[in-house]
């Protein structure tokens, strides 16, 4: 399953993501991963959440970021959830470029039985149609 939290900057998406990751970590039997592009949120997360700072790695576009996620999944068989904050800032790409990424991610989520929670910044009225199936 993929859940997207979409909206403009300053609407509480990141806080919701952090709270969700901490809540999952309290109940999880497996691993919970949080991916961000800085260490700013590291101390807001439970010590049970595996924090990954992607700024420590070469710049990633959405295709190489998908490979990065596959690498994380290949390390542990028991990853229950992956939380990704501001994916469009991590890859520095326009949201419209992510359609194939989300198609591949959906298949990956189903095959590995992993939940993905992703925040994207953008005006609500400009949300691409392909994202609407992942939002509530």
C-alpha positions as CSV (number, residue, x, y, z in Angstrom):
1,X,0.0,0.0,0.0
2,X,1.1,3.5,-0.7
3,X,-0.3,6.6,1.1
4,X,0.6,10.0,-0.2
5,X,0.2,13.2,1.9
6,X,0.1,16.0,-0.6
7,X,-0.2,19.7,0.0
8,X,1.5,23.1,0.3
9,X,4.4,23.8,2.6
10,X,3.5,24.5,6.2
11,X,0.4,22.3,6.4
12,X,1.7,19.7,8.8
13,X,2.6,16.9,6.4
14,X,6.0,16.2,7.9
15,X,4.6,16.1,11.5
16,X,1.9,13.7,10.4
17,X,4.6,11.5,8.7
18,X,6.8,11.5,11.8
19,X,3.9,10.7,14.1
20,X,2.8,7.9,11.8
21,X,6.3,6.4,11.7
22,X,6.6,6.6,15.5
23,X,3.2,5.0,15.9
24,X,4.1,2.2,13.5
25,X,7.4,1.6,15.2
26,X,5.7,1.1,18.6
27,X,3.5,-1.7,17.2
28,X,5.9,-3.2,14.5
29,X,7.4,-6.6,14.7
30,X,9.7,-5.7,11.9
31,X,11.7,-2.7,10.8
32,X,10.4,0.9,10.1
33,X,12.5,3.1,7.9
34,X,12.3,6.9,7.6
35,X,14.0,8.6,4.6
36,X,14.8,12.3,4.6
37,X,17.2,14.7,2.9
38,X,18.6,16.1,6.2
39,X,19.1,15.1,9.8
40,X,16.6,17.7,11.1
41,X,14.0,15.1,12.0
42,X,16.3,12.4,13.3
43,X,15.7,13.3,17.0
44,X,11.9,13.5,16.5
45,X,11.8,9.8,15.6
46,X,11.7,6.9,17.9
47,X,15.0,5.0,18.3
48,X,13.2,2.0,16.8
49,X,12.9,3.8,13.5
50,X,15.8,3.3,11.1
51,X,16.7,6.8,9.9
52,X,18.3,7.3,6.4
53,X,19.7,10.7,5.4
54,X,19.9,10.6,1.6
55,X,22.0,13.8,1.4
56,X,24.9,11.6,2.4
57,X,24.7,9.9,-1.0
58,X,25.1,11.2,-4.6
59,X,22.1,13.1,-6.0
60,X,19.2,10.9,-7.0
61,X,16.5,11.2,-9.6
62,X,13.3,9.2,-9.3
63,X,14.7,6.2,-11.2
64,X,17.9,6.0,-9.0
65,X,15.8,6.7,-5.9
66,X,13.7,3.7,-6.8
67,X,16.9,1.6,-6.9
68,X,17.9,3.1,-3.6
69,X,14.6,1.9,-2.1
70,X,15.1,-1.5,-3.6
71,X,18.5,-1.6,-1.9
72,X,17.0,-0.8,1.5
73,X,14.4,-3.5,1.0
74,X,17.0,-6.0,0.1
75,X,18.9,-5.5,3.4
76,X,16.0,-6.6,5.6
77,X,13.2,-9.1,4.8
78,X,11.0,-7.6,7.6
79,X,10.6,-4.0,6.6
80,X,7.0,-3.1,7.5
81,X,6.9,0.5,6.5
82,X,9.0,3.1,4.6
83,X,8.3,6.8,5.3
84,X,9.7,9.3,2.7
85,X,9.5,13.0,3.5
86,X,9.3,15.4,0.5
87,X,10.3,13.1,-2.2
88,X,10.1,15.8,-4.8
89,X,12.8,17.7,-2.8
90,X,15.0,14.6,-2.5
91,X,15.0,14.1,-6.3
92,X,14.7,17.8,-7.2
93,X,12.1,16.8,-9.9
94,X,8.6,17.9,-10.8
95,X,5.8,15.8,-9.4
96,X,4.5,15.1,-12.9
97,X,7.7,13.0,-13.5
98,X,6.8,10.5,-10.8
99,X,4.0,8.5,-12.5
100,X,6.1,5.5,-13.5
101,X,7.9,5.7,-10.2
102,X,4.6,5.2,-8.4
103,X,3.6,2.4,-10.7
104,X,6.8,0.5,-9.9
105,X,6.5,1.4,-6.2
106,X,3.0,-0.1,-6.1
107,X,4.3,-3.4,-7.4
108,X,7.2,-3.4,-5.0
109,X,4.9,-2.6,-2.1
110,X,2.7,-5.5,-3.0
111,X,5.5,-8.0,-3.6
112,X,7.3,-7.1,-0.3
113,X,4.1,-6.4,1.7
114,X,5.6,-3.1,2.7
115,X,3.6,0.1,3.4
116,X,4.9,3.3,1.9
117,X,4.0,6.8,3.3
118,X,5.2,9.7,1.2
119,X,4.9,13.4,1.5
120,X,4.9,15.7,-1.6
121,X,4.8,19.5,-1.6
122,X,2.6,21.2,-4.0
123,X,-0.6,23.2,-4.3
124,X,-3.7,21.0,-3.7
125,X,-5.3,22.2,-6.9
126,X,-2.3,21.1,-9.0
127,X,-2.1,17.5,-7.7
128,X,-1.6,15.2,-10.7
129,X,-4.4,12.7,-11.4
130,X,-2.1,9.6,-10.9
131,X,-1.6,10.6,-7.3
132,X,-5.2,10.8,-6.3
133,X,-5.5,7.0,-5.9
134,X,-2.9,7.2,-3.1
135,X,-4.5,10.0,-1.1
136,X,-7.5,10.0,1.2
